[in-house]
């Protein structure tokens, strides 16, 4: 066979230098050389090859968690390939530019009409609504409409400076409502949790109302435990308040999740525009609307519920475009994906998806309950979401230990404490979404079972720093 002589030291040094400059993993591109990492907190001095830049970003993103195994998030983590194709075709379209992209605007209009019909608007033809970047923006818009209507109603009573408006809601509201009250100088009046009641109490809410209340927020699907708030009972209590005092206070339904669940699997539940006191509803298309982030929807019962002065008209993109939004430019891809999903699934398809998701949540809740170490607070029979805490006799580990242990297996299950007056209660919450199959649920339960002997063997809870125990925070 052939004999090969080793190179000289100088040749070996030159070879190492050449390989170092152009490693097999990188590119033969001096600018995109992999010999040193590019700066992370300032712009590089020059360009690099697109494949090199892509690889650098790709490698860093590998350290992210797997979104399909994230049981903290409510947002959609799986869509069909056809939806991805449509979104790619529309990612360069600015949603606000309705004159340039009239068909995208038409699909948005159709989605609003479909939601108006789904939520039993008295006259879908006169129902007004818009797409948003998500439920947070939709809630801000709804809150602004409530405040402006209150201001107009009280213009004669409070000329000039006026009194401070307030908004009544449960302490379990999503943080966007805290933001709204802070940003728009509205006093938040919060109904605390009490005992085993983890959301708003209708009478307690009414007791907080007065002539300065702009509205009451009822949540169809609490972030904290997945339970529906009693929207009908809240409306009935406010009806009684009007009879006694004359105060006519509207209700906004924050249906970020439940407004795309209840219409399909809880058809007998009356929570929407069938209740005359409900003036507006929002939902997240990117949660149980089954679309990738970020799209939300806000609808008002009639034009009277959305003051005209909040709607701006611009013509510098061509045409005459009415707009009600907190931002201007926004991609049309998610709106197109929402229309695709409505068209693709229809009512029966949505019913099948949401029922299956609920079945997975209920089955997993029962299996965790059967372990004997946990107490179910909810069972996934409203939103496909359930919350658990440790059983009363468990003293050697807590929910933060469980969350940390599951994270070692790749599962992101949030552990957190409840708000006033149940700060003593720490829970795990499991959010089941489309794409989280019965097989994945079984794998999670098996991983939890394998972790239990180690957790039971602890002498005391280990997660002293609760904030560090989980990356999830309300």
ZIKANOR-V569784 format. One record per helix or strand of 3 or more residues. SS is the DSSP state (alpha for helix, beta for strand). FROM is the first residue (numbers start at 1). TO is the last residue. If there is no record, write none. Layout:
ss	from	to
SS	FROM	TO
SS	FROM	TO
This chain:
ss	from	to
alpha	9	21
alpha	50	61
alpha	67	69
alpha	81	90
alpha	102	118
beta	128	132
alpha	135	153
beta	166	170
alpha	175	183
beta	187	191
alpha	202	207
beta	213	220
alpha	231	245
beta	251	254
alpha	258	260
alpha	262	265
beta	278	284
beta	296	300
alpha	303	305
alpha	308	310
beta	312	314
beta	321	323
alpha	333	370
beta	374	376
beta	385	390
alpha	399	407
beta	414	417
beta	426	431
alpha	438	456
alpha	466	469
